[in-house]
């Protein structure tokens, strides 16, 4: 018959074994995790391969940009003296073609009415409706009823009221443009407020010119930019003519444009990228474009980054480009997807 002392001794040994097993298990788990971390540092797991779900992509159309001058020299003059690696793959997104929907003309008429234009269009042909401002016969609203794109034009360059106007700040003209777009039921939610920018302009001898200060400004140009995708900016071909903008003073929007691709952010595939060095060679071969008219055939490259190119004409996909930055806001861009995945024709 076991004594009390022997029973206590057995329980103590059992407790020691249980505690020892728990401690050993914890140590083993820690070693496994530390070992896994060290393994990943020494030999990290390879990145997931590109999916290439859309097959060959169409060539990018650079016709909306500017051609470099003949014999332009693209010189790498970055701080490091070289071009960095920006990753081995990027997403490509589907952009849908506009389709005609029932009731779009009625919707356009209602939007024009809310924006202060005549309810009866002066023209409805070829999927386009035009409306006149009853207070200014030169001010015309054009709505493409299928794509939803709009433009506003007027004779503001010869309007004495506009020529002598002076906005008190940039905020009121911006609000005028926002109000117009809202009245036309345009999707402003895709343009974050912190991406909206402004530029000052004046009218001199019937020509619109940049104004250096608000005191000499007649009109403020309000530019709307889309949010980044995967931390990559969305650019357009011509920085002097953005896709979405409005020109206004404190009282009226004298000119405006709204063109936007229907980017399907849930429909994407990843594609392998060429290197920035190969992209520079593409530029030297004439495969690319500039964002504005150059005044020299020397293009010093100060920096390079990835971006997405959105054009006025839908190209079927939102594709990544290498964006080479130079001086005074001049940039060059060329497709970033590896050539083997770009259609030849």
N, C-alpha and C positions, 0 to 999 in steps of 0.2 A: 504494500500500500504506500503510495507516494506521500511523502511528508510535505508540509507546507513550504518548507525551504526549497525542496527540489522542484516543486510546482512553480514557485516564483522564478527560479533559475531558468526553467524551460521557457516561460513567458518572456523573460528578458532576452534570451537568445533569439526567440521568434521576432520580437520587436526589432532587435538589432539587424536581423536578416531582412526584414521588411523595409526598414529605413535605409539599409545599405542598397537594396534593390532599387528603391526610389531614387536615391542619389546617383546610382550608376546609370539609371535610365536618363536622368536629366543631363548627366555628363555626356552620354552617348548622343543625345539629341543636339546638344550644343556643338559637339565635335562634327556632327553631320552637317549642321547649318554653316559652321565656320568653314568646313571643308568645301561645301558647295559654293560659298562666297569666293574663297580663294581660287577654286576652279574657274568660276566665271571671270575673275580678274585675269587669270593666266590664259585661259582659252575660252573666251565668251561664246555663247551660243550664236550661230550665224543668224543674221536677220531673215525675216520671212521673205520668200521670193516675191517678185512682182507678179501680179495676177494676169495682166494683159488680156482682160476679158473682152475688149472691144475690137480685137484684131488690129489690123493696120490702121493708123490714124491718118486723116487727110493732112496734106501740107497746109501750113498756116498761110493765110493771105495777108501779105504785108502792104497791100496797095493803099491802105488808109494812112500809112506812115510816110516818112520822107526818105528818099534815097540818099546815101552818102555821096559826097562829091567824088568825081573821078580820081582814082589813085589815092583814096583815103588811107592813111596809115593808122592802124589801130595799135597803139603802144601801151604795153602793160607798165603802168607807173603807180602801182599800189605801194603802201607803206612797207609791206614785206618784200616787195619786188616780184611777187608771184601771185597766182590765183588760188584761193582756198578751195578745198573740196566741200561741196554743199549737199552731200548725200548721194545715194545711189539710185533712189527711186522717188517718185512723187505721184500724187493722185491726178487723174484726168476725169472731168465731170461731163455728163451729158447736158447739152443745152437744147431745149425743144424748139422746133419751128412753131410759129404762131398758126393757129387754126381758127377758121371762122366759126363764131358762135351765134346762136339765136339771140336776137335782141340787142346786139352791140350798137347798132345805129341809135336806137332809142336811149341807150345808156350814154352815148356820146352827146346826144342832144340835151339830155338832162345835165350832164357835166358842164357843157358850154353855157347853159342857162345859169347855173349856180355861179359860174365864173364871170358873169356879167356880159356875155356875148348874146347876140340875137338867137332866139329859139329856133328860127328857121334857117337851115344851112344855105349858104349861097351856092354850094356845089356839093353834090354827092355822086362821085364816079370813081371807078377803079379802086374800090375799098377805101376811099378817102372822103372825109366830110370837112368842109370849110365853113367857118362862122366869122361874121364881122362884128366888131365892137360898135354898137349903135352910137357911141359918143366919139368915135374916131374911125373913120372909114378906112384908114391905112392899117389899122391894127386887126390882124387876121389870125384866128386860131385854126390850125390844121390838125385833124385827128385821123390817124390810120386805124380804121375800125377793127382790123384783124390783129395787128401786132400790139395795138394800144399805145404806140409812140405818138408823141405830140410835138408841135412846134408853134411858137408864137412869133410873129414878125410885125413890124410897124415902121412908120417913117420917122422914127425918133431922131435920126441924125439931122433932120431939117425942122424939127419941132422946137420953136423958141422957148416954150414952157420947159421942155426937158433940158435945153442947152443952158438955161440960167438956174436950174434947180441945184440945190446943195443938200445932200443927205446929212442929217444931224449925227448919224452914227451908222455903223454897218448892220446893227441889229434890226432896224426897221425894214430896210430893203430885204434882208434875209427872211423876215417874217412875211413880207408881201409875196415872195416866191413860194414859201411853204404854204401859205394860204391858197394860192392859185393851184398848186399841185394837189392839195387836199380837196379843193372844190371839184377838180377833175377826176377825183377818185384814183389817184396814182399811188402806188405802194411805197410810200416814204419809209416804212418800217425797215426796209432793207438797207437804209442809209443811216448808220448811227450818227447821233448829233455831234460826237467828237471827231467825225471824219469830214464834216462840212467846212469848207474854206471860202474865203472871200478875196476878191481883187478889186482895186479901185480903178475907175476909168473916167476919162474926160472927153468931151467932144471939141475938137479943134478943126475949124474949117471943113466941117462935114465929115471928119474922120474920127473914129474911136481910137483913143490912145490911152496908154497906162498913165495913171495919175500918181504922183509921188506922195501926196498927202491928202487927207480927207477934205481939207479946205479948198482944194482945187478939183475935187471929185464931183462929177455929175451923176454917175451911175455906179452901182456896186454889182459885180458879177459874183453870184453865189454858186459854188461848185459842190456837187454831191458825189461822195465816194462810197463805194460799198465796203462792208466789213471784210477784213482779211479772212482767208480760208487756210486753216492749218498754219497760221502765222505768216502766210504769204500774201502780199498786197495784190489787189486786182487793178491792173493798169489798162489804159486804152492806147490806141495807136498814136494819136496826136494829142500831146499835152496842151496845145493851144486851143483845141476844140474838144473838150470833154463831152461825154455822152449825155450827162444830165447836168443842166445848169439853168440859171435864170438871171436876167439883167434887169435891175430895178432901181428906183429911187424910193423916197418915203411914201410915194403916192400910188405908183403903178409899176407893173412888170411890162417892159417895152419889148423884150425878146426872151425867148426861152426854148429849151429843147429837153425832151425826155425820151431816151432810147435805152432799153434795158433787156439783156438776155434773160431767158427763163432758165436759170441754173438749177439743175436737179442735184442738190447736195447729197441726197440719199442714193444716187445712181452714179457710182464712180468705180474706177479700177486703177490699180497702181501700174506704172510703167517705168522701166529702167531709164536712167538719165545718161547722157553723154557727159564728158568732163568739161569744165569751163574752158580749158585750153583748146579742146576741139571746137567749142562754140566760137571762140575768137577766130579760129581759122575759117569757120563758116561766114562770119562777118566779112573777113578779108576777101572771100570768094563772092560776096554780094548776096549772101543768103541771110537777110535780116533787114532791119529798117531803123530809122532814127525817130525820136519823138517830136522833133521840130527841125526847121530848116537850118542846116549848118552854115557857118561862115568861114570854115577852114577845112582843109583836107587832112588835118592832123587831129586824131581823136585819142587823147591820153586817157587811159582807163584808170580811174581812181579807186573803184570798188566794184564788186559784182555780187549779185544776190538773185534768188529765184523769185518769180512773180507769175501771176496768171494774166494772160492777154484776153481782154474782152473787146470785140470789134463791133462796129455798127451793123455789119452784115453777119447774121448768125452762121457760124462755121460748123455747127453740129456738136462741138466739144469745147469745153474750156480747158485749154492746154497750158502747161507750164512753159515759161521762157526764161532764159538767162538775161538779166537786166544789167547792162554794163553802164556804170555811172561815170560821167566825165565832169567838165566844168560848166558853170552857169546854167545848171539844170538840164544840160544835154545828156541824153541817154541813148543807148543802142540796145536792141533786143533781137534775139533769135531763138528758135525752138530748142527746148532742152531735152526732149525725149530722144533717145538713141535712134540714129537714122534707120536702123534695121526694122524699126516698128513704125516708120512713116511711109505712106504709099508713094510710089514713084510718080504717078500721074495726078 
